[in-house]
Structures are given as structure tokens and as C-alpha cells.
Amino acid sequence: MSKAFASKETLSLKDKVVAITGAGSGIGAALADLCMNSGAIVALSDIKPDGAAERLKKSGARGVVEQLDVSSRDDVNAFVRQIEEQFGRIDMMINNAGVALSATVAEMSVEDFKWVMDINFWGVVHGTQAVLPGMLSRDSGMIVNISSLFGLIGVPTQSAYNASKFAVRGFTESLRCELAETNVKTLCVHPGGIKTNIARNSRFCSGIDGGVDKSKAVQEFDRVARVSPEEAAQQIISAALKGKDRLLIGNDARVLDLVQRGFPVGYSRVLRKFINLGKNRE
């Protein structure tokens, strides 16, 4: 297990260098706040970095904030090089930046599909490959990749998001095997419904129930999202510091993971029944 993230003596973020993508809102912002309050040196990035910059300034923590488009490999490499030059290393890389698209396969555009994959999947690949050489040279580090409950089950109108999050899962699990003989660890995180603005900020054609009213779809997401970003951040950092490989966040993620494993094909029929029940309530 990782010397840096699995011993009782080091179950702390104090003076660790933690890089977080998508730190401007949602889980990323909560992770940033937790890391800053725990004494970490933070490197925060977001496509819209103003919120992260304000939180860093107010916290008084040591760190930097940069605007970053994770879909750009060159920009991610430059961001990581800057951190390593300024602080000497990256102890934990949290590849969190993500976007959502709600559309059927028949109606979604290739451009929208590519937008999701470039950020949700390639952003993870870029961040991982950028930090890996330094971590391997020190034989120490933790890479946290944020997948989703939708990286465990397939859901109507979420094919692009599903594809990106299943890809993150497969990528991270393969990487875990490759790093088995090293002290560089990986953590793949599968959050269920988290109270963030990802649904509000999504590109939308139609909802899971077939509806075309985005406001109603957002309201339904808000209704079923039970876990706060702060709770999610606490669980992620705790799992990372303990050197865990996998984390399910929320009862929905834990229950549906069990259902999928027990009924790898049949779970979709159960899911459709729940969707139809939701329609009937309206």
C-alpha cells in the first residue's frame, strides 16, 4: 500500500500538495475547501476559476488557482509542470472536472458527445498521465478519478455520460493493476445523486423519462440527490488517505451497484419500472 496514503502516521493532508480540477463548484469546490482547511497546499483549476480564487484568498491557505480546460492535453501538462516547479511535487491529483448531456442516442449530436468525452474522459486521462511520471519517480502518490453511479449502470438519455464514466472506471481499474507493485495508488469514485448544479449546467434534449422540459428534469434531480458536496468530499478524502481503491457514495450508488452485480442484464428492466412509476406520479 502507498507509504504516503495508507499509514496511521500520514492520515493527514497537512503540507500535502493536492491538485483538483473542476474546483469552481460542486464536489470540486467542497474538496478544495476541505483540503485548504486541513492544511494542504492546493492547486485549484476550473474553466471558470473565479469562485476557486475567492475561496483560496479567504482561506489564507497556500496554493494557486488557474483557469484550465482539461480537454486540452497541452494545457493540463503545463498546469502540472507549473505545480511541480512551484511546490516540488503533487501528492494527490483529483481529476474531478465533469459535464453532463441528457439526450437519446438518436437525437444527440456528435459535437455534444465529443464535448462530454473530451472533458469527462480525456480530462481524466490527461491529468493522470501528466502526474504519473513524477509520482512514479518518487514511488508515492494518489490519483483520484471521479466516475459516477452512471459508470456502473446504463440509463436512458445518458449514453454519452455513461460512456465517459464507464471509460473512467475501466481506465482507472486498468491503471490500478499496472501500479500494483508500486506505492502509487488510485481511487475510483462512484457518486450517486449529489446536490450540485451539474443537471442545471447540462446540455439537454430530453430527460430520463422522455420529457423535454429541462426545468422538470432538474427538479427531479434535486429531489433524488440526497448527499451534499461536503459529505461527498469528506468521504473521498478519507478513502484516499486510507489508500482505498474504490468508493461508492450514497445509498443509491450502493444499492444499484448490488442490483447490477446480481442482475447484470435484468437491472435495466427494474430501472424502467422505476422510471415509469415516476411518470405515473405526475
C-alpha positions as CSV (number, residue, x, y, z in Angstrom):
1,M,0.0,0.0,0.0
2,S,1.1,3.6,-0.6
3,K,3.5,4.8,2.0
4,A,2.0,8.3,1.6
5,F,-1.6,7.4,2.0
6,A,-2.0,4.2,4.0
7,S,-0.2,4.5,7.3
8,K,-1.6,5.9,10.5
9,E,1.3,8.4,10.7
10,T,0.3,10.0,7.4
11,L,-3.5,10.1,7.6
12,S,-3.4,13.8,7.2
13,L,-3.5,16.4,4.4
14,K,-1.2,18.8,6.2
15,D,1.5,20.0,3.8
16,K,0.4,17.6,1.1
17,V,0.2,19.1,-2.4
18,V,-3.2,18.4,-3.8
19,A,-4.3,19.3,-7.3
20,I,-8.0,19.5,-8.1
21,T,-9.7,20.0,-11.5
22,G,-13.2,21.4,-11.6
23,A,-12.7,23.2,-8.3
24,G,-15.0,26.1,-9.1
25,S,-18.2,24.4,-7.9
26,G,-19.9,21.3,-6.6
27,I,-17.8,18.4,-5.3
28,G,-14.6,20.1,-6.6
29,A,-15.3,23.3,-4.5
30,A,-16.1,21.2,-1.4
31,L,-12.9,19.2,-1.9
32,A,-10.9,22.4,-2.3
33,D,-12.4,23.8,1.0
34,L,-11.7,20.6,2.9
35,C,-8.1,20.4,1.6
36,M,-7.4,24.1,2.5
37,N,-9.0,23.7,5.9
38,S,-6.9,20.6,6.5
39,G,-3.5,22.3,5.9
40,A,-2.9,21.1,2.3
41,I,-1.1,23.1,-0.4
42,V,-3.7,23.3,-3.1
43,A,-3.5,23.7,-6.9
44,L,-7.1,24.5,-8.0
45,S,-8.3,24.7,-11.6
46,D,-11.5,25.3,-13.4
47,I,-12.8,26.6,-16.7
48,K,-14.4,29.4,-14.6
49,P,-11.8,29.8,-11.8
50,D,-13.1,33.0,-10.1
51,G,-15.0,31.1,-7.3
52,A,-12.0,29.0,-6.5
53,A,-9.7,32.0,-6.4
54,E,-12.0,33.8,-4.0
55,R,-12.2,30.8,-1.7
56,L,-8.4,30.4,-1.7
57,K,-7.9,34.1,-0.9
58,K,-10.4,33.9,2.0
59,S,-8.9,30.7,3.4
60,G,-5.4,32.0,3.7
61,A,-4.1,28.6,2.6
62,R,-1.0,28.2,0.4
63,G,-1.8,27.5,-3.2
64,V,-2.6,28.6,-6.7
65,V,-5.6,28.9,-8.9
66,E,-5.5,28.6,-12.7
67,Q,-8.1,28.6,-15.5
68,L,-7.9,25.2,-17.1
69,D,-9.7,23.4,-19.9
70,V,-9.0,19.8,-19.1
71,S,-9.8,18.7,-22.6
72,S,-6.5,20.3,-23.7
73,R,-3.6,17.9,-23.1
74,D,-1.1,20.7,-23.6
75,D,-2.9,22.9,-21.0
76,V,-3.1,20.1,-18.4
77,N,0.6,19.3,-18.9
78,A,1.5,22.9,-18.4
79,F,-0.6,23.2,-15.3
80,V,1.0,20.1,-13.8
81,R,4.5,21.3,-14.7
82,Q,3.8,24.7,-13.0
83,I,2.7,23.0,-9.8
84,E,5.7,20.7,-9.7
85,E,8.1,23.5,-10.4
86,Q,6.5,25.8,-7.7
87,F,5.8,23.2,-5.0
88,G,8.2,20.4,-5.9
89,R,5.7,17.6,-6.3
90,I,2.0,16.6,-6.5
91,D,1.0,14.2,-3.7
92,M,-2.7,13.8,-4.8
93,M,-4.3,14.5,-8.1
94,I,-8.1,14.7,-8.1
95,N,-9.5,14.5,-11.7
96,N,-12.9,15.9,-10.9
97,A,-13.9,18.2,-13.8
98,G,-17.1,17.0,-15.5
99,V,-20.1,17.9,-17.6
100,A,-23.4,16.3,-18.5
101,L,-25.5,15.7,-21.6
102,S,-29.1,14.5,-21.5
103,A,-30.2,13.2,-24.9
104,T,-31.1,10.0,-26.6
105,V,-28.6,8.3,-28.9
106,A,-30.8,9.1,-31.9
107,E,-31.1,12.8,-31.2
108,M,-27.7,13.8,-29.7
109,S,-25.1,15.4,-32.0
110,V,-21.6,14.1,-32.4
111,E,-20.3,17.5,-31.3
112,D,-22.2,17.2,-27.9
113,F,-21.0,13.6,-27.5
114,K,-17.4,14.7,-28.2
115,W,-17.7,17.6,-25.7
116,V,-18.7,15.1,-22.9
117,M,-15.9,12.6,-23.7
118,D,-13.3,15.3,-24.1
119,I,-13.9,16.7,-20.6
120,N,-15.1,13.7,-18.6
121,F,-12.8,11.0,-20.0
122,W,-9.9,12.7,-21.8
123,G,-9.6,15.2,-19.0
124,V,-9.0,12.3,-16.6
125,V,-6.5,10.7,-19.0
126,H,-4.6,14.0,-19.4
127,G,-4.5,14.6,-15.7
128,T,-3.4,11.1,-14.9
129,Q,-0.7,10.9,-17.5
130,A,0.6,14.4,-16.5
131,V,1.2,13.5,-12.9
132,L,2.2,9.9,-13.2
133,P,5.9,10.3,-14.1
134,G,6.6,12.4,-11.1
135,M,4.7,10.1,-8.8
136,L,6.5,7.0,-10.1
137,S,9.9,8.7,-9.8
138,R,9.1,9.3,-6.1
139,D,7.2,6.0,-5.7
140,S,4.5,7.8,-3.9
141,G,1.2,9.4,-4.7
142,M,-2.6,9.1,-5.1
143,I,-4.6,9.6,-8.2
144,V,-8.4,10.1,-7.6
145,N,-10.6,9.8,-10.6
146,I,-14.3,10.7,-10.4
147,S,-16.5,8.3,-12.2
148,S,-20.2,8.0,-11.2
149,L,-23.1,5.8,-10.3
150,F,-23.6,6.1,-14.1
151,G,-20.3,4.4,-14.5
152,L,-21.9,1.3,-13.0
153,I,-25.3,1.2,-14.7
154,G,-26.7,2.4,-18.1
155,V,-29.5,4.9,-18.0
156,P,-31.8,6.2,-20.8
157,T,-30.7,9.5,-22.4
158,Q,-27.4,9.3,-20.6
159,S,-25.4,7.3,-23.2
160,A,-22.7,9.9,-23.6
161,Y,-22.3,10.5,-19.9
162,N,-22.5,6.7,-19.3
163,A,-19.8,6.1,-21.9
164,S,-17.5,8.7,-20.3
165,K,-17.9,7.4,-16.8
166,F,-17.7,3.7,-17.7
167,A,-14.5,4.7,-19.5
168,V,-13.1,6.4,-16.4
169,R,-13.8,3.3,-14.4
170,G,-12.1,1.0,-16.9
171,F,-9.2,3.3,-17.3
172,T,-8.7,3.6,-13.5
173,E,-9.1,-0.1,-12.8
174,S,-6.5,-1.0,-15.5
175,L,-4.1,1.6,-14.1
176,R,-4.6,0.1,-10.6
177,C,-3.4,-3.2,-11.9
178,E,-0.4,-1.6,-13.6
179,L,0.6,0.2,-10.4
180,A,0.1,-2.8,-8.1
181,E,3.9,-3.2,-7.4
182,T,4.4,0.5,-6.7
183,N,3.4,2.9,-3.9
184,V,1.3,5.0,-6.3
185,K,-2.3,4.4,-5.6
186,T,-5.6,5.0,-7.5
187,L,-9.1,5.7,-6.2
188,C,-12.1,5.4,-8.5
189,V,-15.1,7.2,-7.1
190,H,-18.7,6.5,-7.9
191,P,-21.0,9.2,-6.5
192,G,-24.8,8.7,-6.7
193,G,-27.0,11.8,-6.5
194,I,-25.0,14.7,-5.2
195,K,-26.6,18.1,-4.6
196,T,-24.7,20.0,-7.3
197,N,-25.5,22.2,-10.4
198,I,-24.4,19.6,-12.9
199,A,-28.0,19.0,-14.1
200,R,-28.7,22.7,-14.4
201,N,-25.5,23.2,-16.4
202,S,-26.0,20.2,-18.6
203,R,-26.8,20.3,-22.3
204,F,-30.3,19.0,-22.6
205,C,-32.5,17.5,-25.3
206,S,-34.7,15.0,-23.3
207,G,-34.8,13.6,-19.8
208,I,-34.6,10.0,-18.5
209,D,-38.4,9.8,-18.5
210,G,-38.6,11.1,-22.1
211,G,-39.7,14.6,-21.1
212,V,-38.4,17.6,-22.9
213,D,-38.8,20.2,-20.1
214,K,-35.3,20.7,-18.6
215,S,-36.7,22.6,-15.5
216,K,-38.7,19.5,-14.6
217,A,-35.7,17.2,-15.1
218,V,-33.6,19.5,-12.8
219,Q,-36.3,19.4,-10.2
220,E,-36.4,15.6,-10.3
221,F,-32.6,15.5,-10.0
222,D,-32.8,17.8,-7.0
223,R,-35.4,15.6,-5.4
224,V,-33.4,12.4,-5.6
225,A,-29.9,14.0,-4.9
226,R,-29.5,13.2,-1.2
227,V,-25.8,13.8,-0.5
228,S,-24.2,17.2,-0.1
229,P,-20.9,18.0,-1.9
230,E,-19.4,18.5,1.6
231,E,-20.3,15.0,2.6
232,A,-19.0,13.6,-0.7
233,A,-15.7,15.5,-0.3
234,Q,-15.3,14.1,3.2
235,Q,-15.8,10.5,2.0
236,I,-13.4,11.0,-0.9
237,I,-10.5,12.4,1.1
238,S,-11.0,9.8,3.8
239,A,-10.9,7.0,1.3
240,A,-7.9,8.5,-0.5
241,L,-5.9,8.9,2.8
242,K,-6.7,5.3,3.7
243,G,-5.4,4.1,0.4
244,K,-8.7,2.6,-0.8
245,D,-9.2,1.6,-4.4
246,R,-13.0,2.2,-4.8
247,L,-15.6,4.4,-3.3
248,L,-19.4,4.3,-3.6
249,I,-21.1,7.5,-2.3
250,G,-24.7,7.4,-1.4
251,N,-27.3,4.7,-0.7
252,D,-28.4,4.9,-4.4
253,A,-24.9,4.0,-5.6
254,R,-24.5,1.2,-3.1
255,V,-27.9,-0.3,-3.8
256,L,-27.7,-0.1,-7.6
257,D,-24.2,-1.5,-7.6
258,L,-25.6,-4.6,-5.8
259,V,-28.5,-4.8,-8.2
260,Q,-26.2,-4.5,-11.2
261,R,-23.9,-7.2,-9.9
262,G,-26.8,-9.5,-9.1
263,F,-28.7,-8.9,-12.3
264,P,-26.2,-7.6,-14.9
265,V,-28.8,-7.7,-17.7
266,G,-32.1,-7.6,-15.8
267,Y,-31.4,-4.5,-13.8
268,S,-32.4,-2.4,-16.8
269,R,-36.0,-3.8,-16.6
270,V,-36.1,-2.8,-12.9
271,L,-34.8,0.6,-13.8
272,R,-37.5,1.1,-16.4
273,K,-40.2,0.2,-13.9
274,F,-38.9,2.9,-11.5
275,I,-38.9,5.4,-14.4
276,N,-42.5,4.5,-15.3
277,L,-43.5,4.9,-11.7
278,G,-42.1,8.4,-11.7
279,K,-44.1,9.2,-14.8
280,N,-47.3,7.9,-13.2
281,R,-46.8,10.2,-10.2
282,E,-47.1,13.3,-12.4
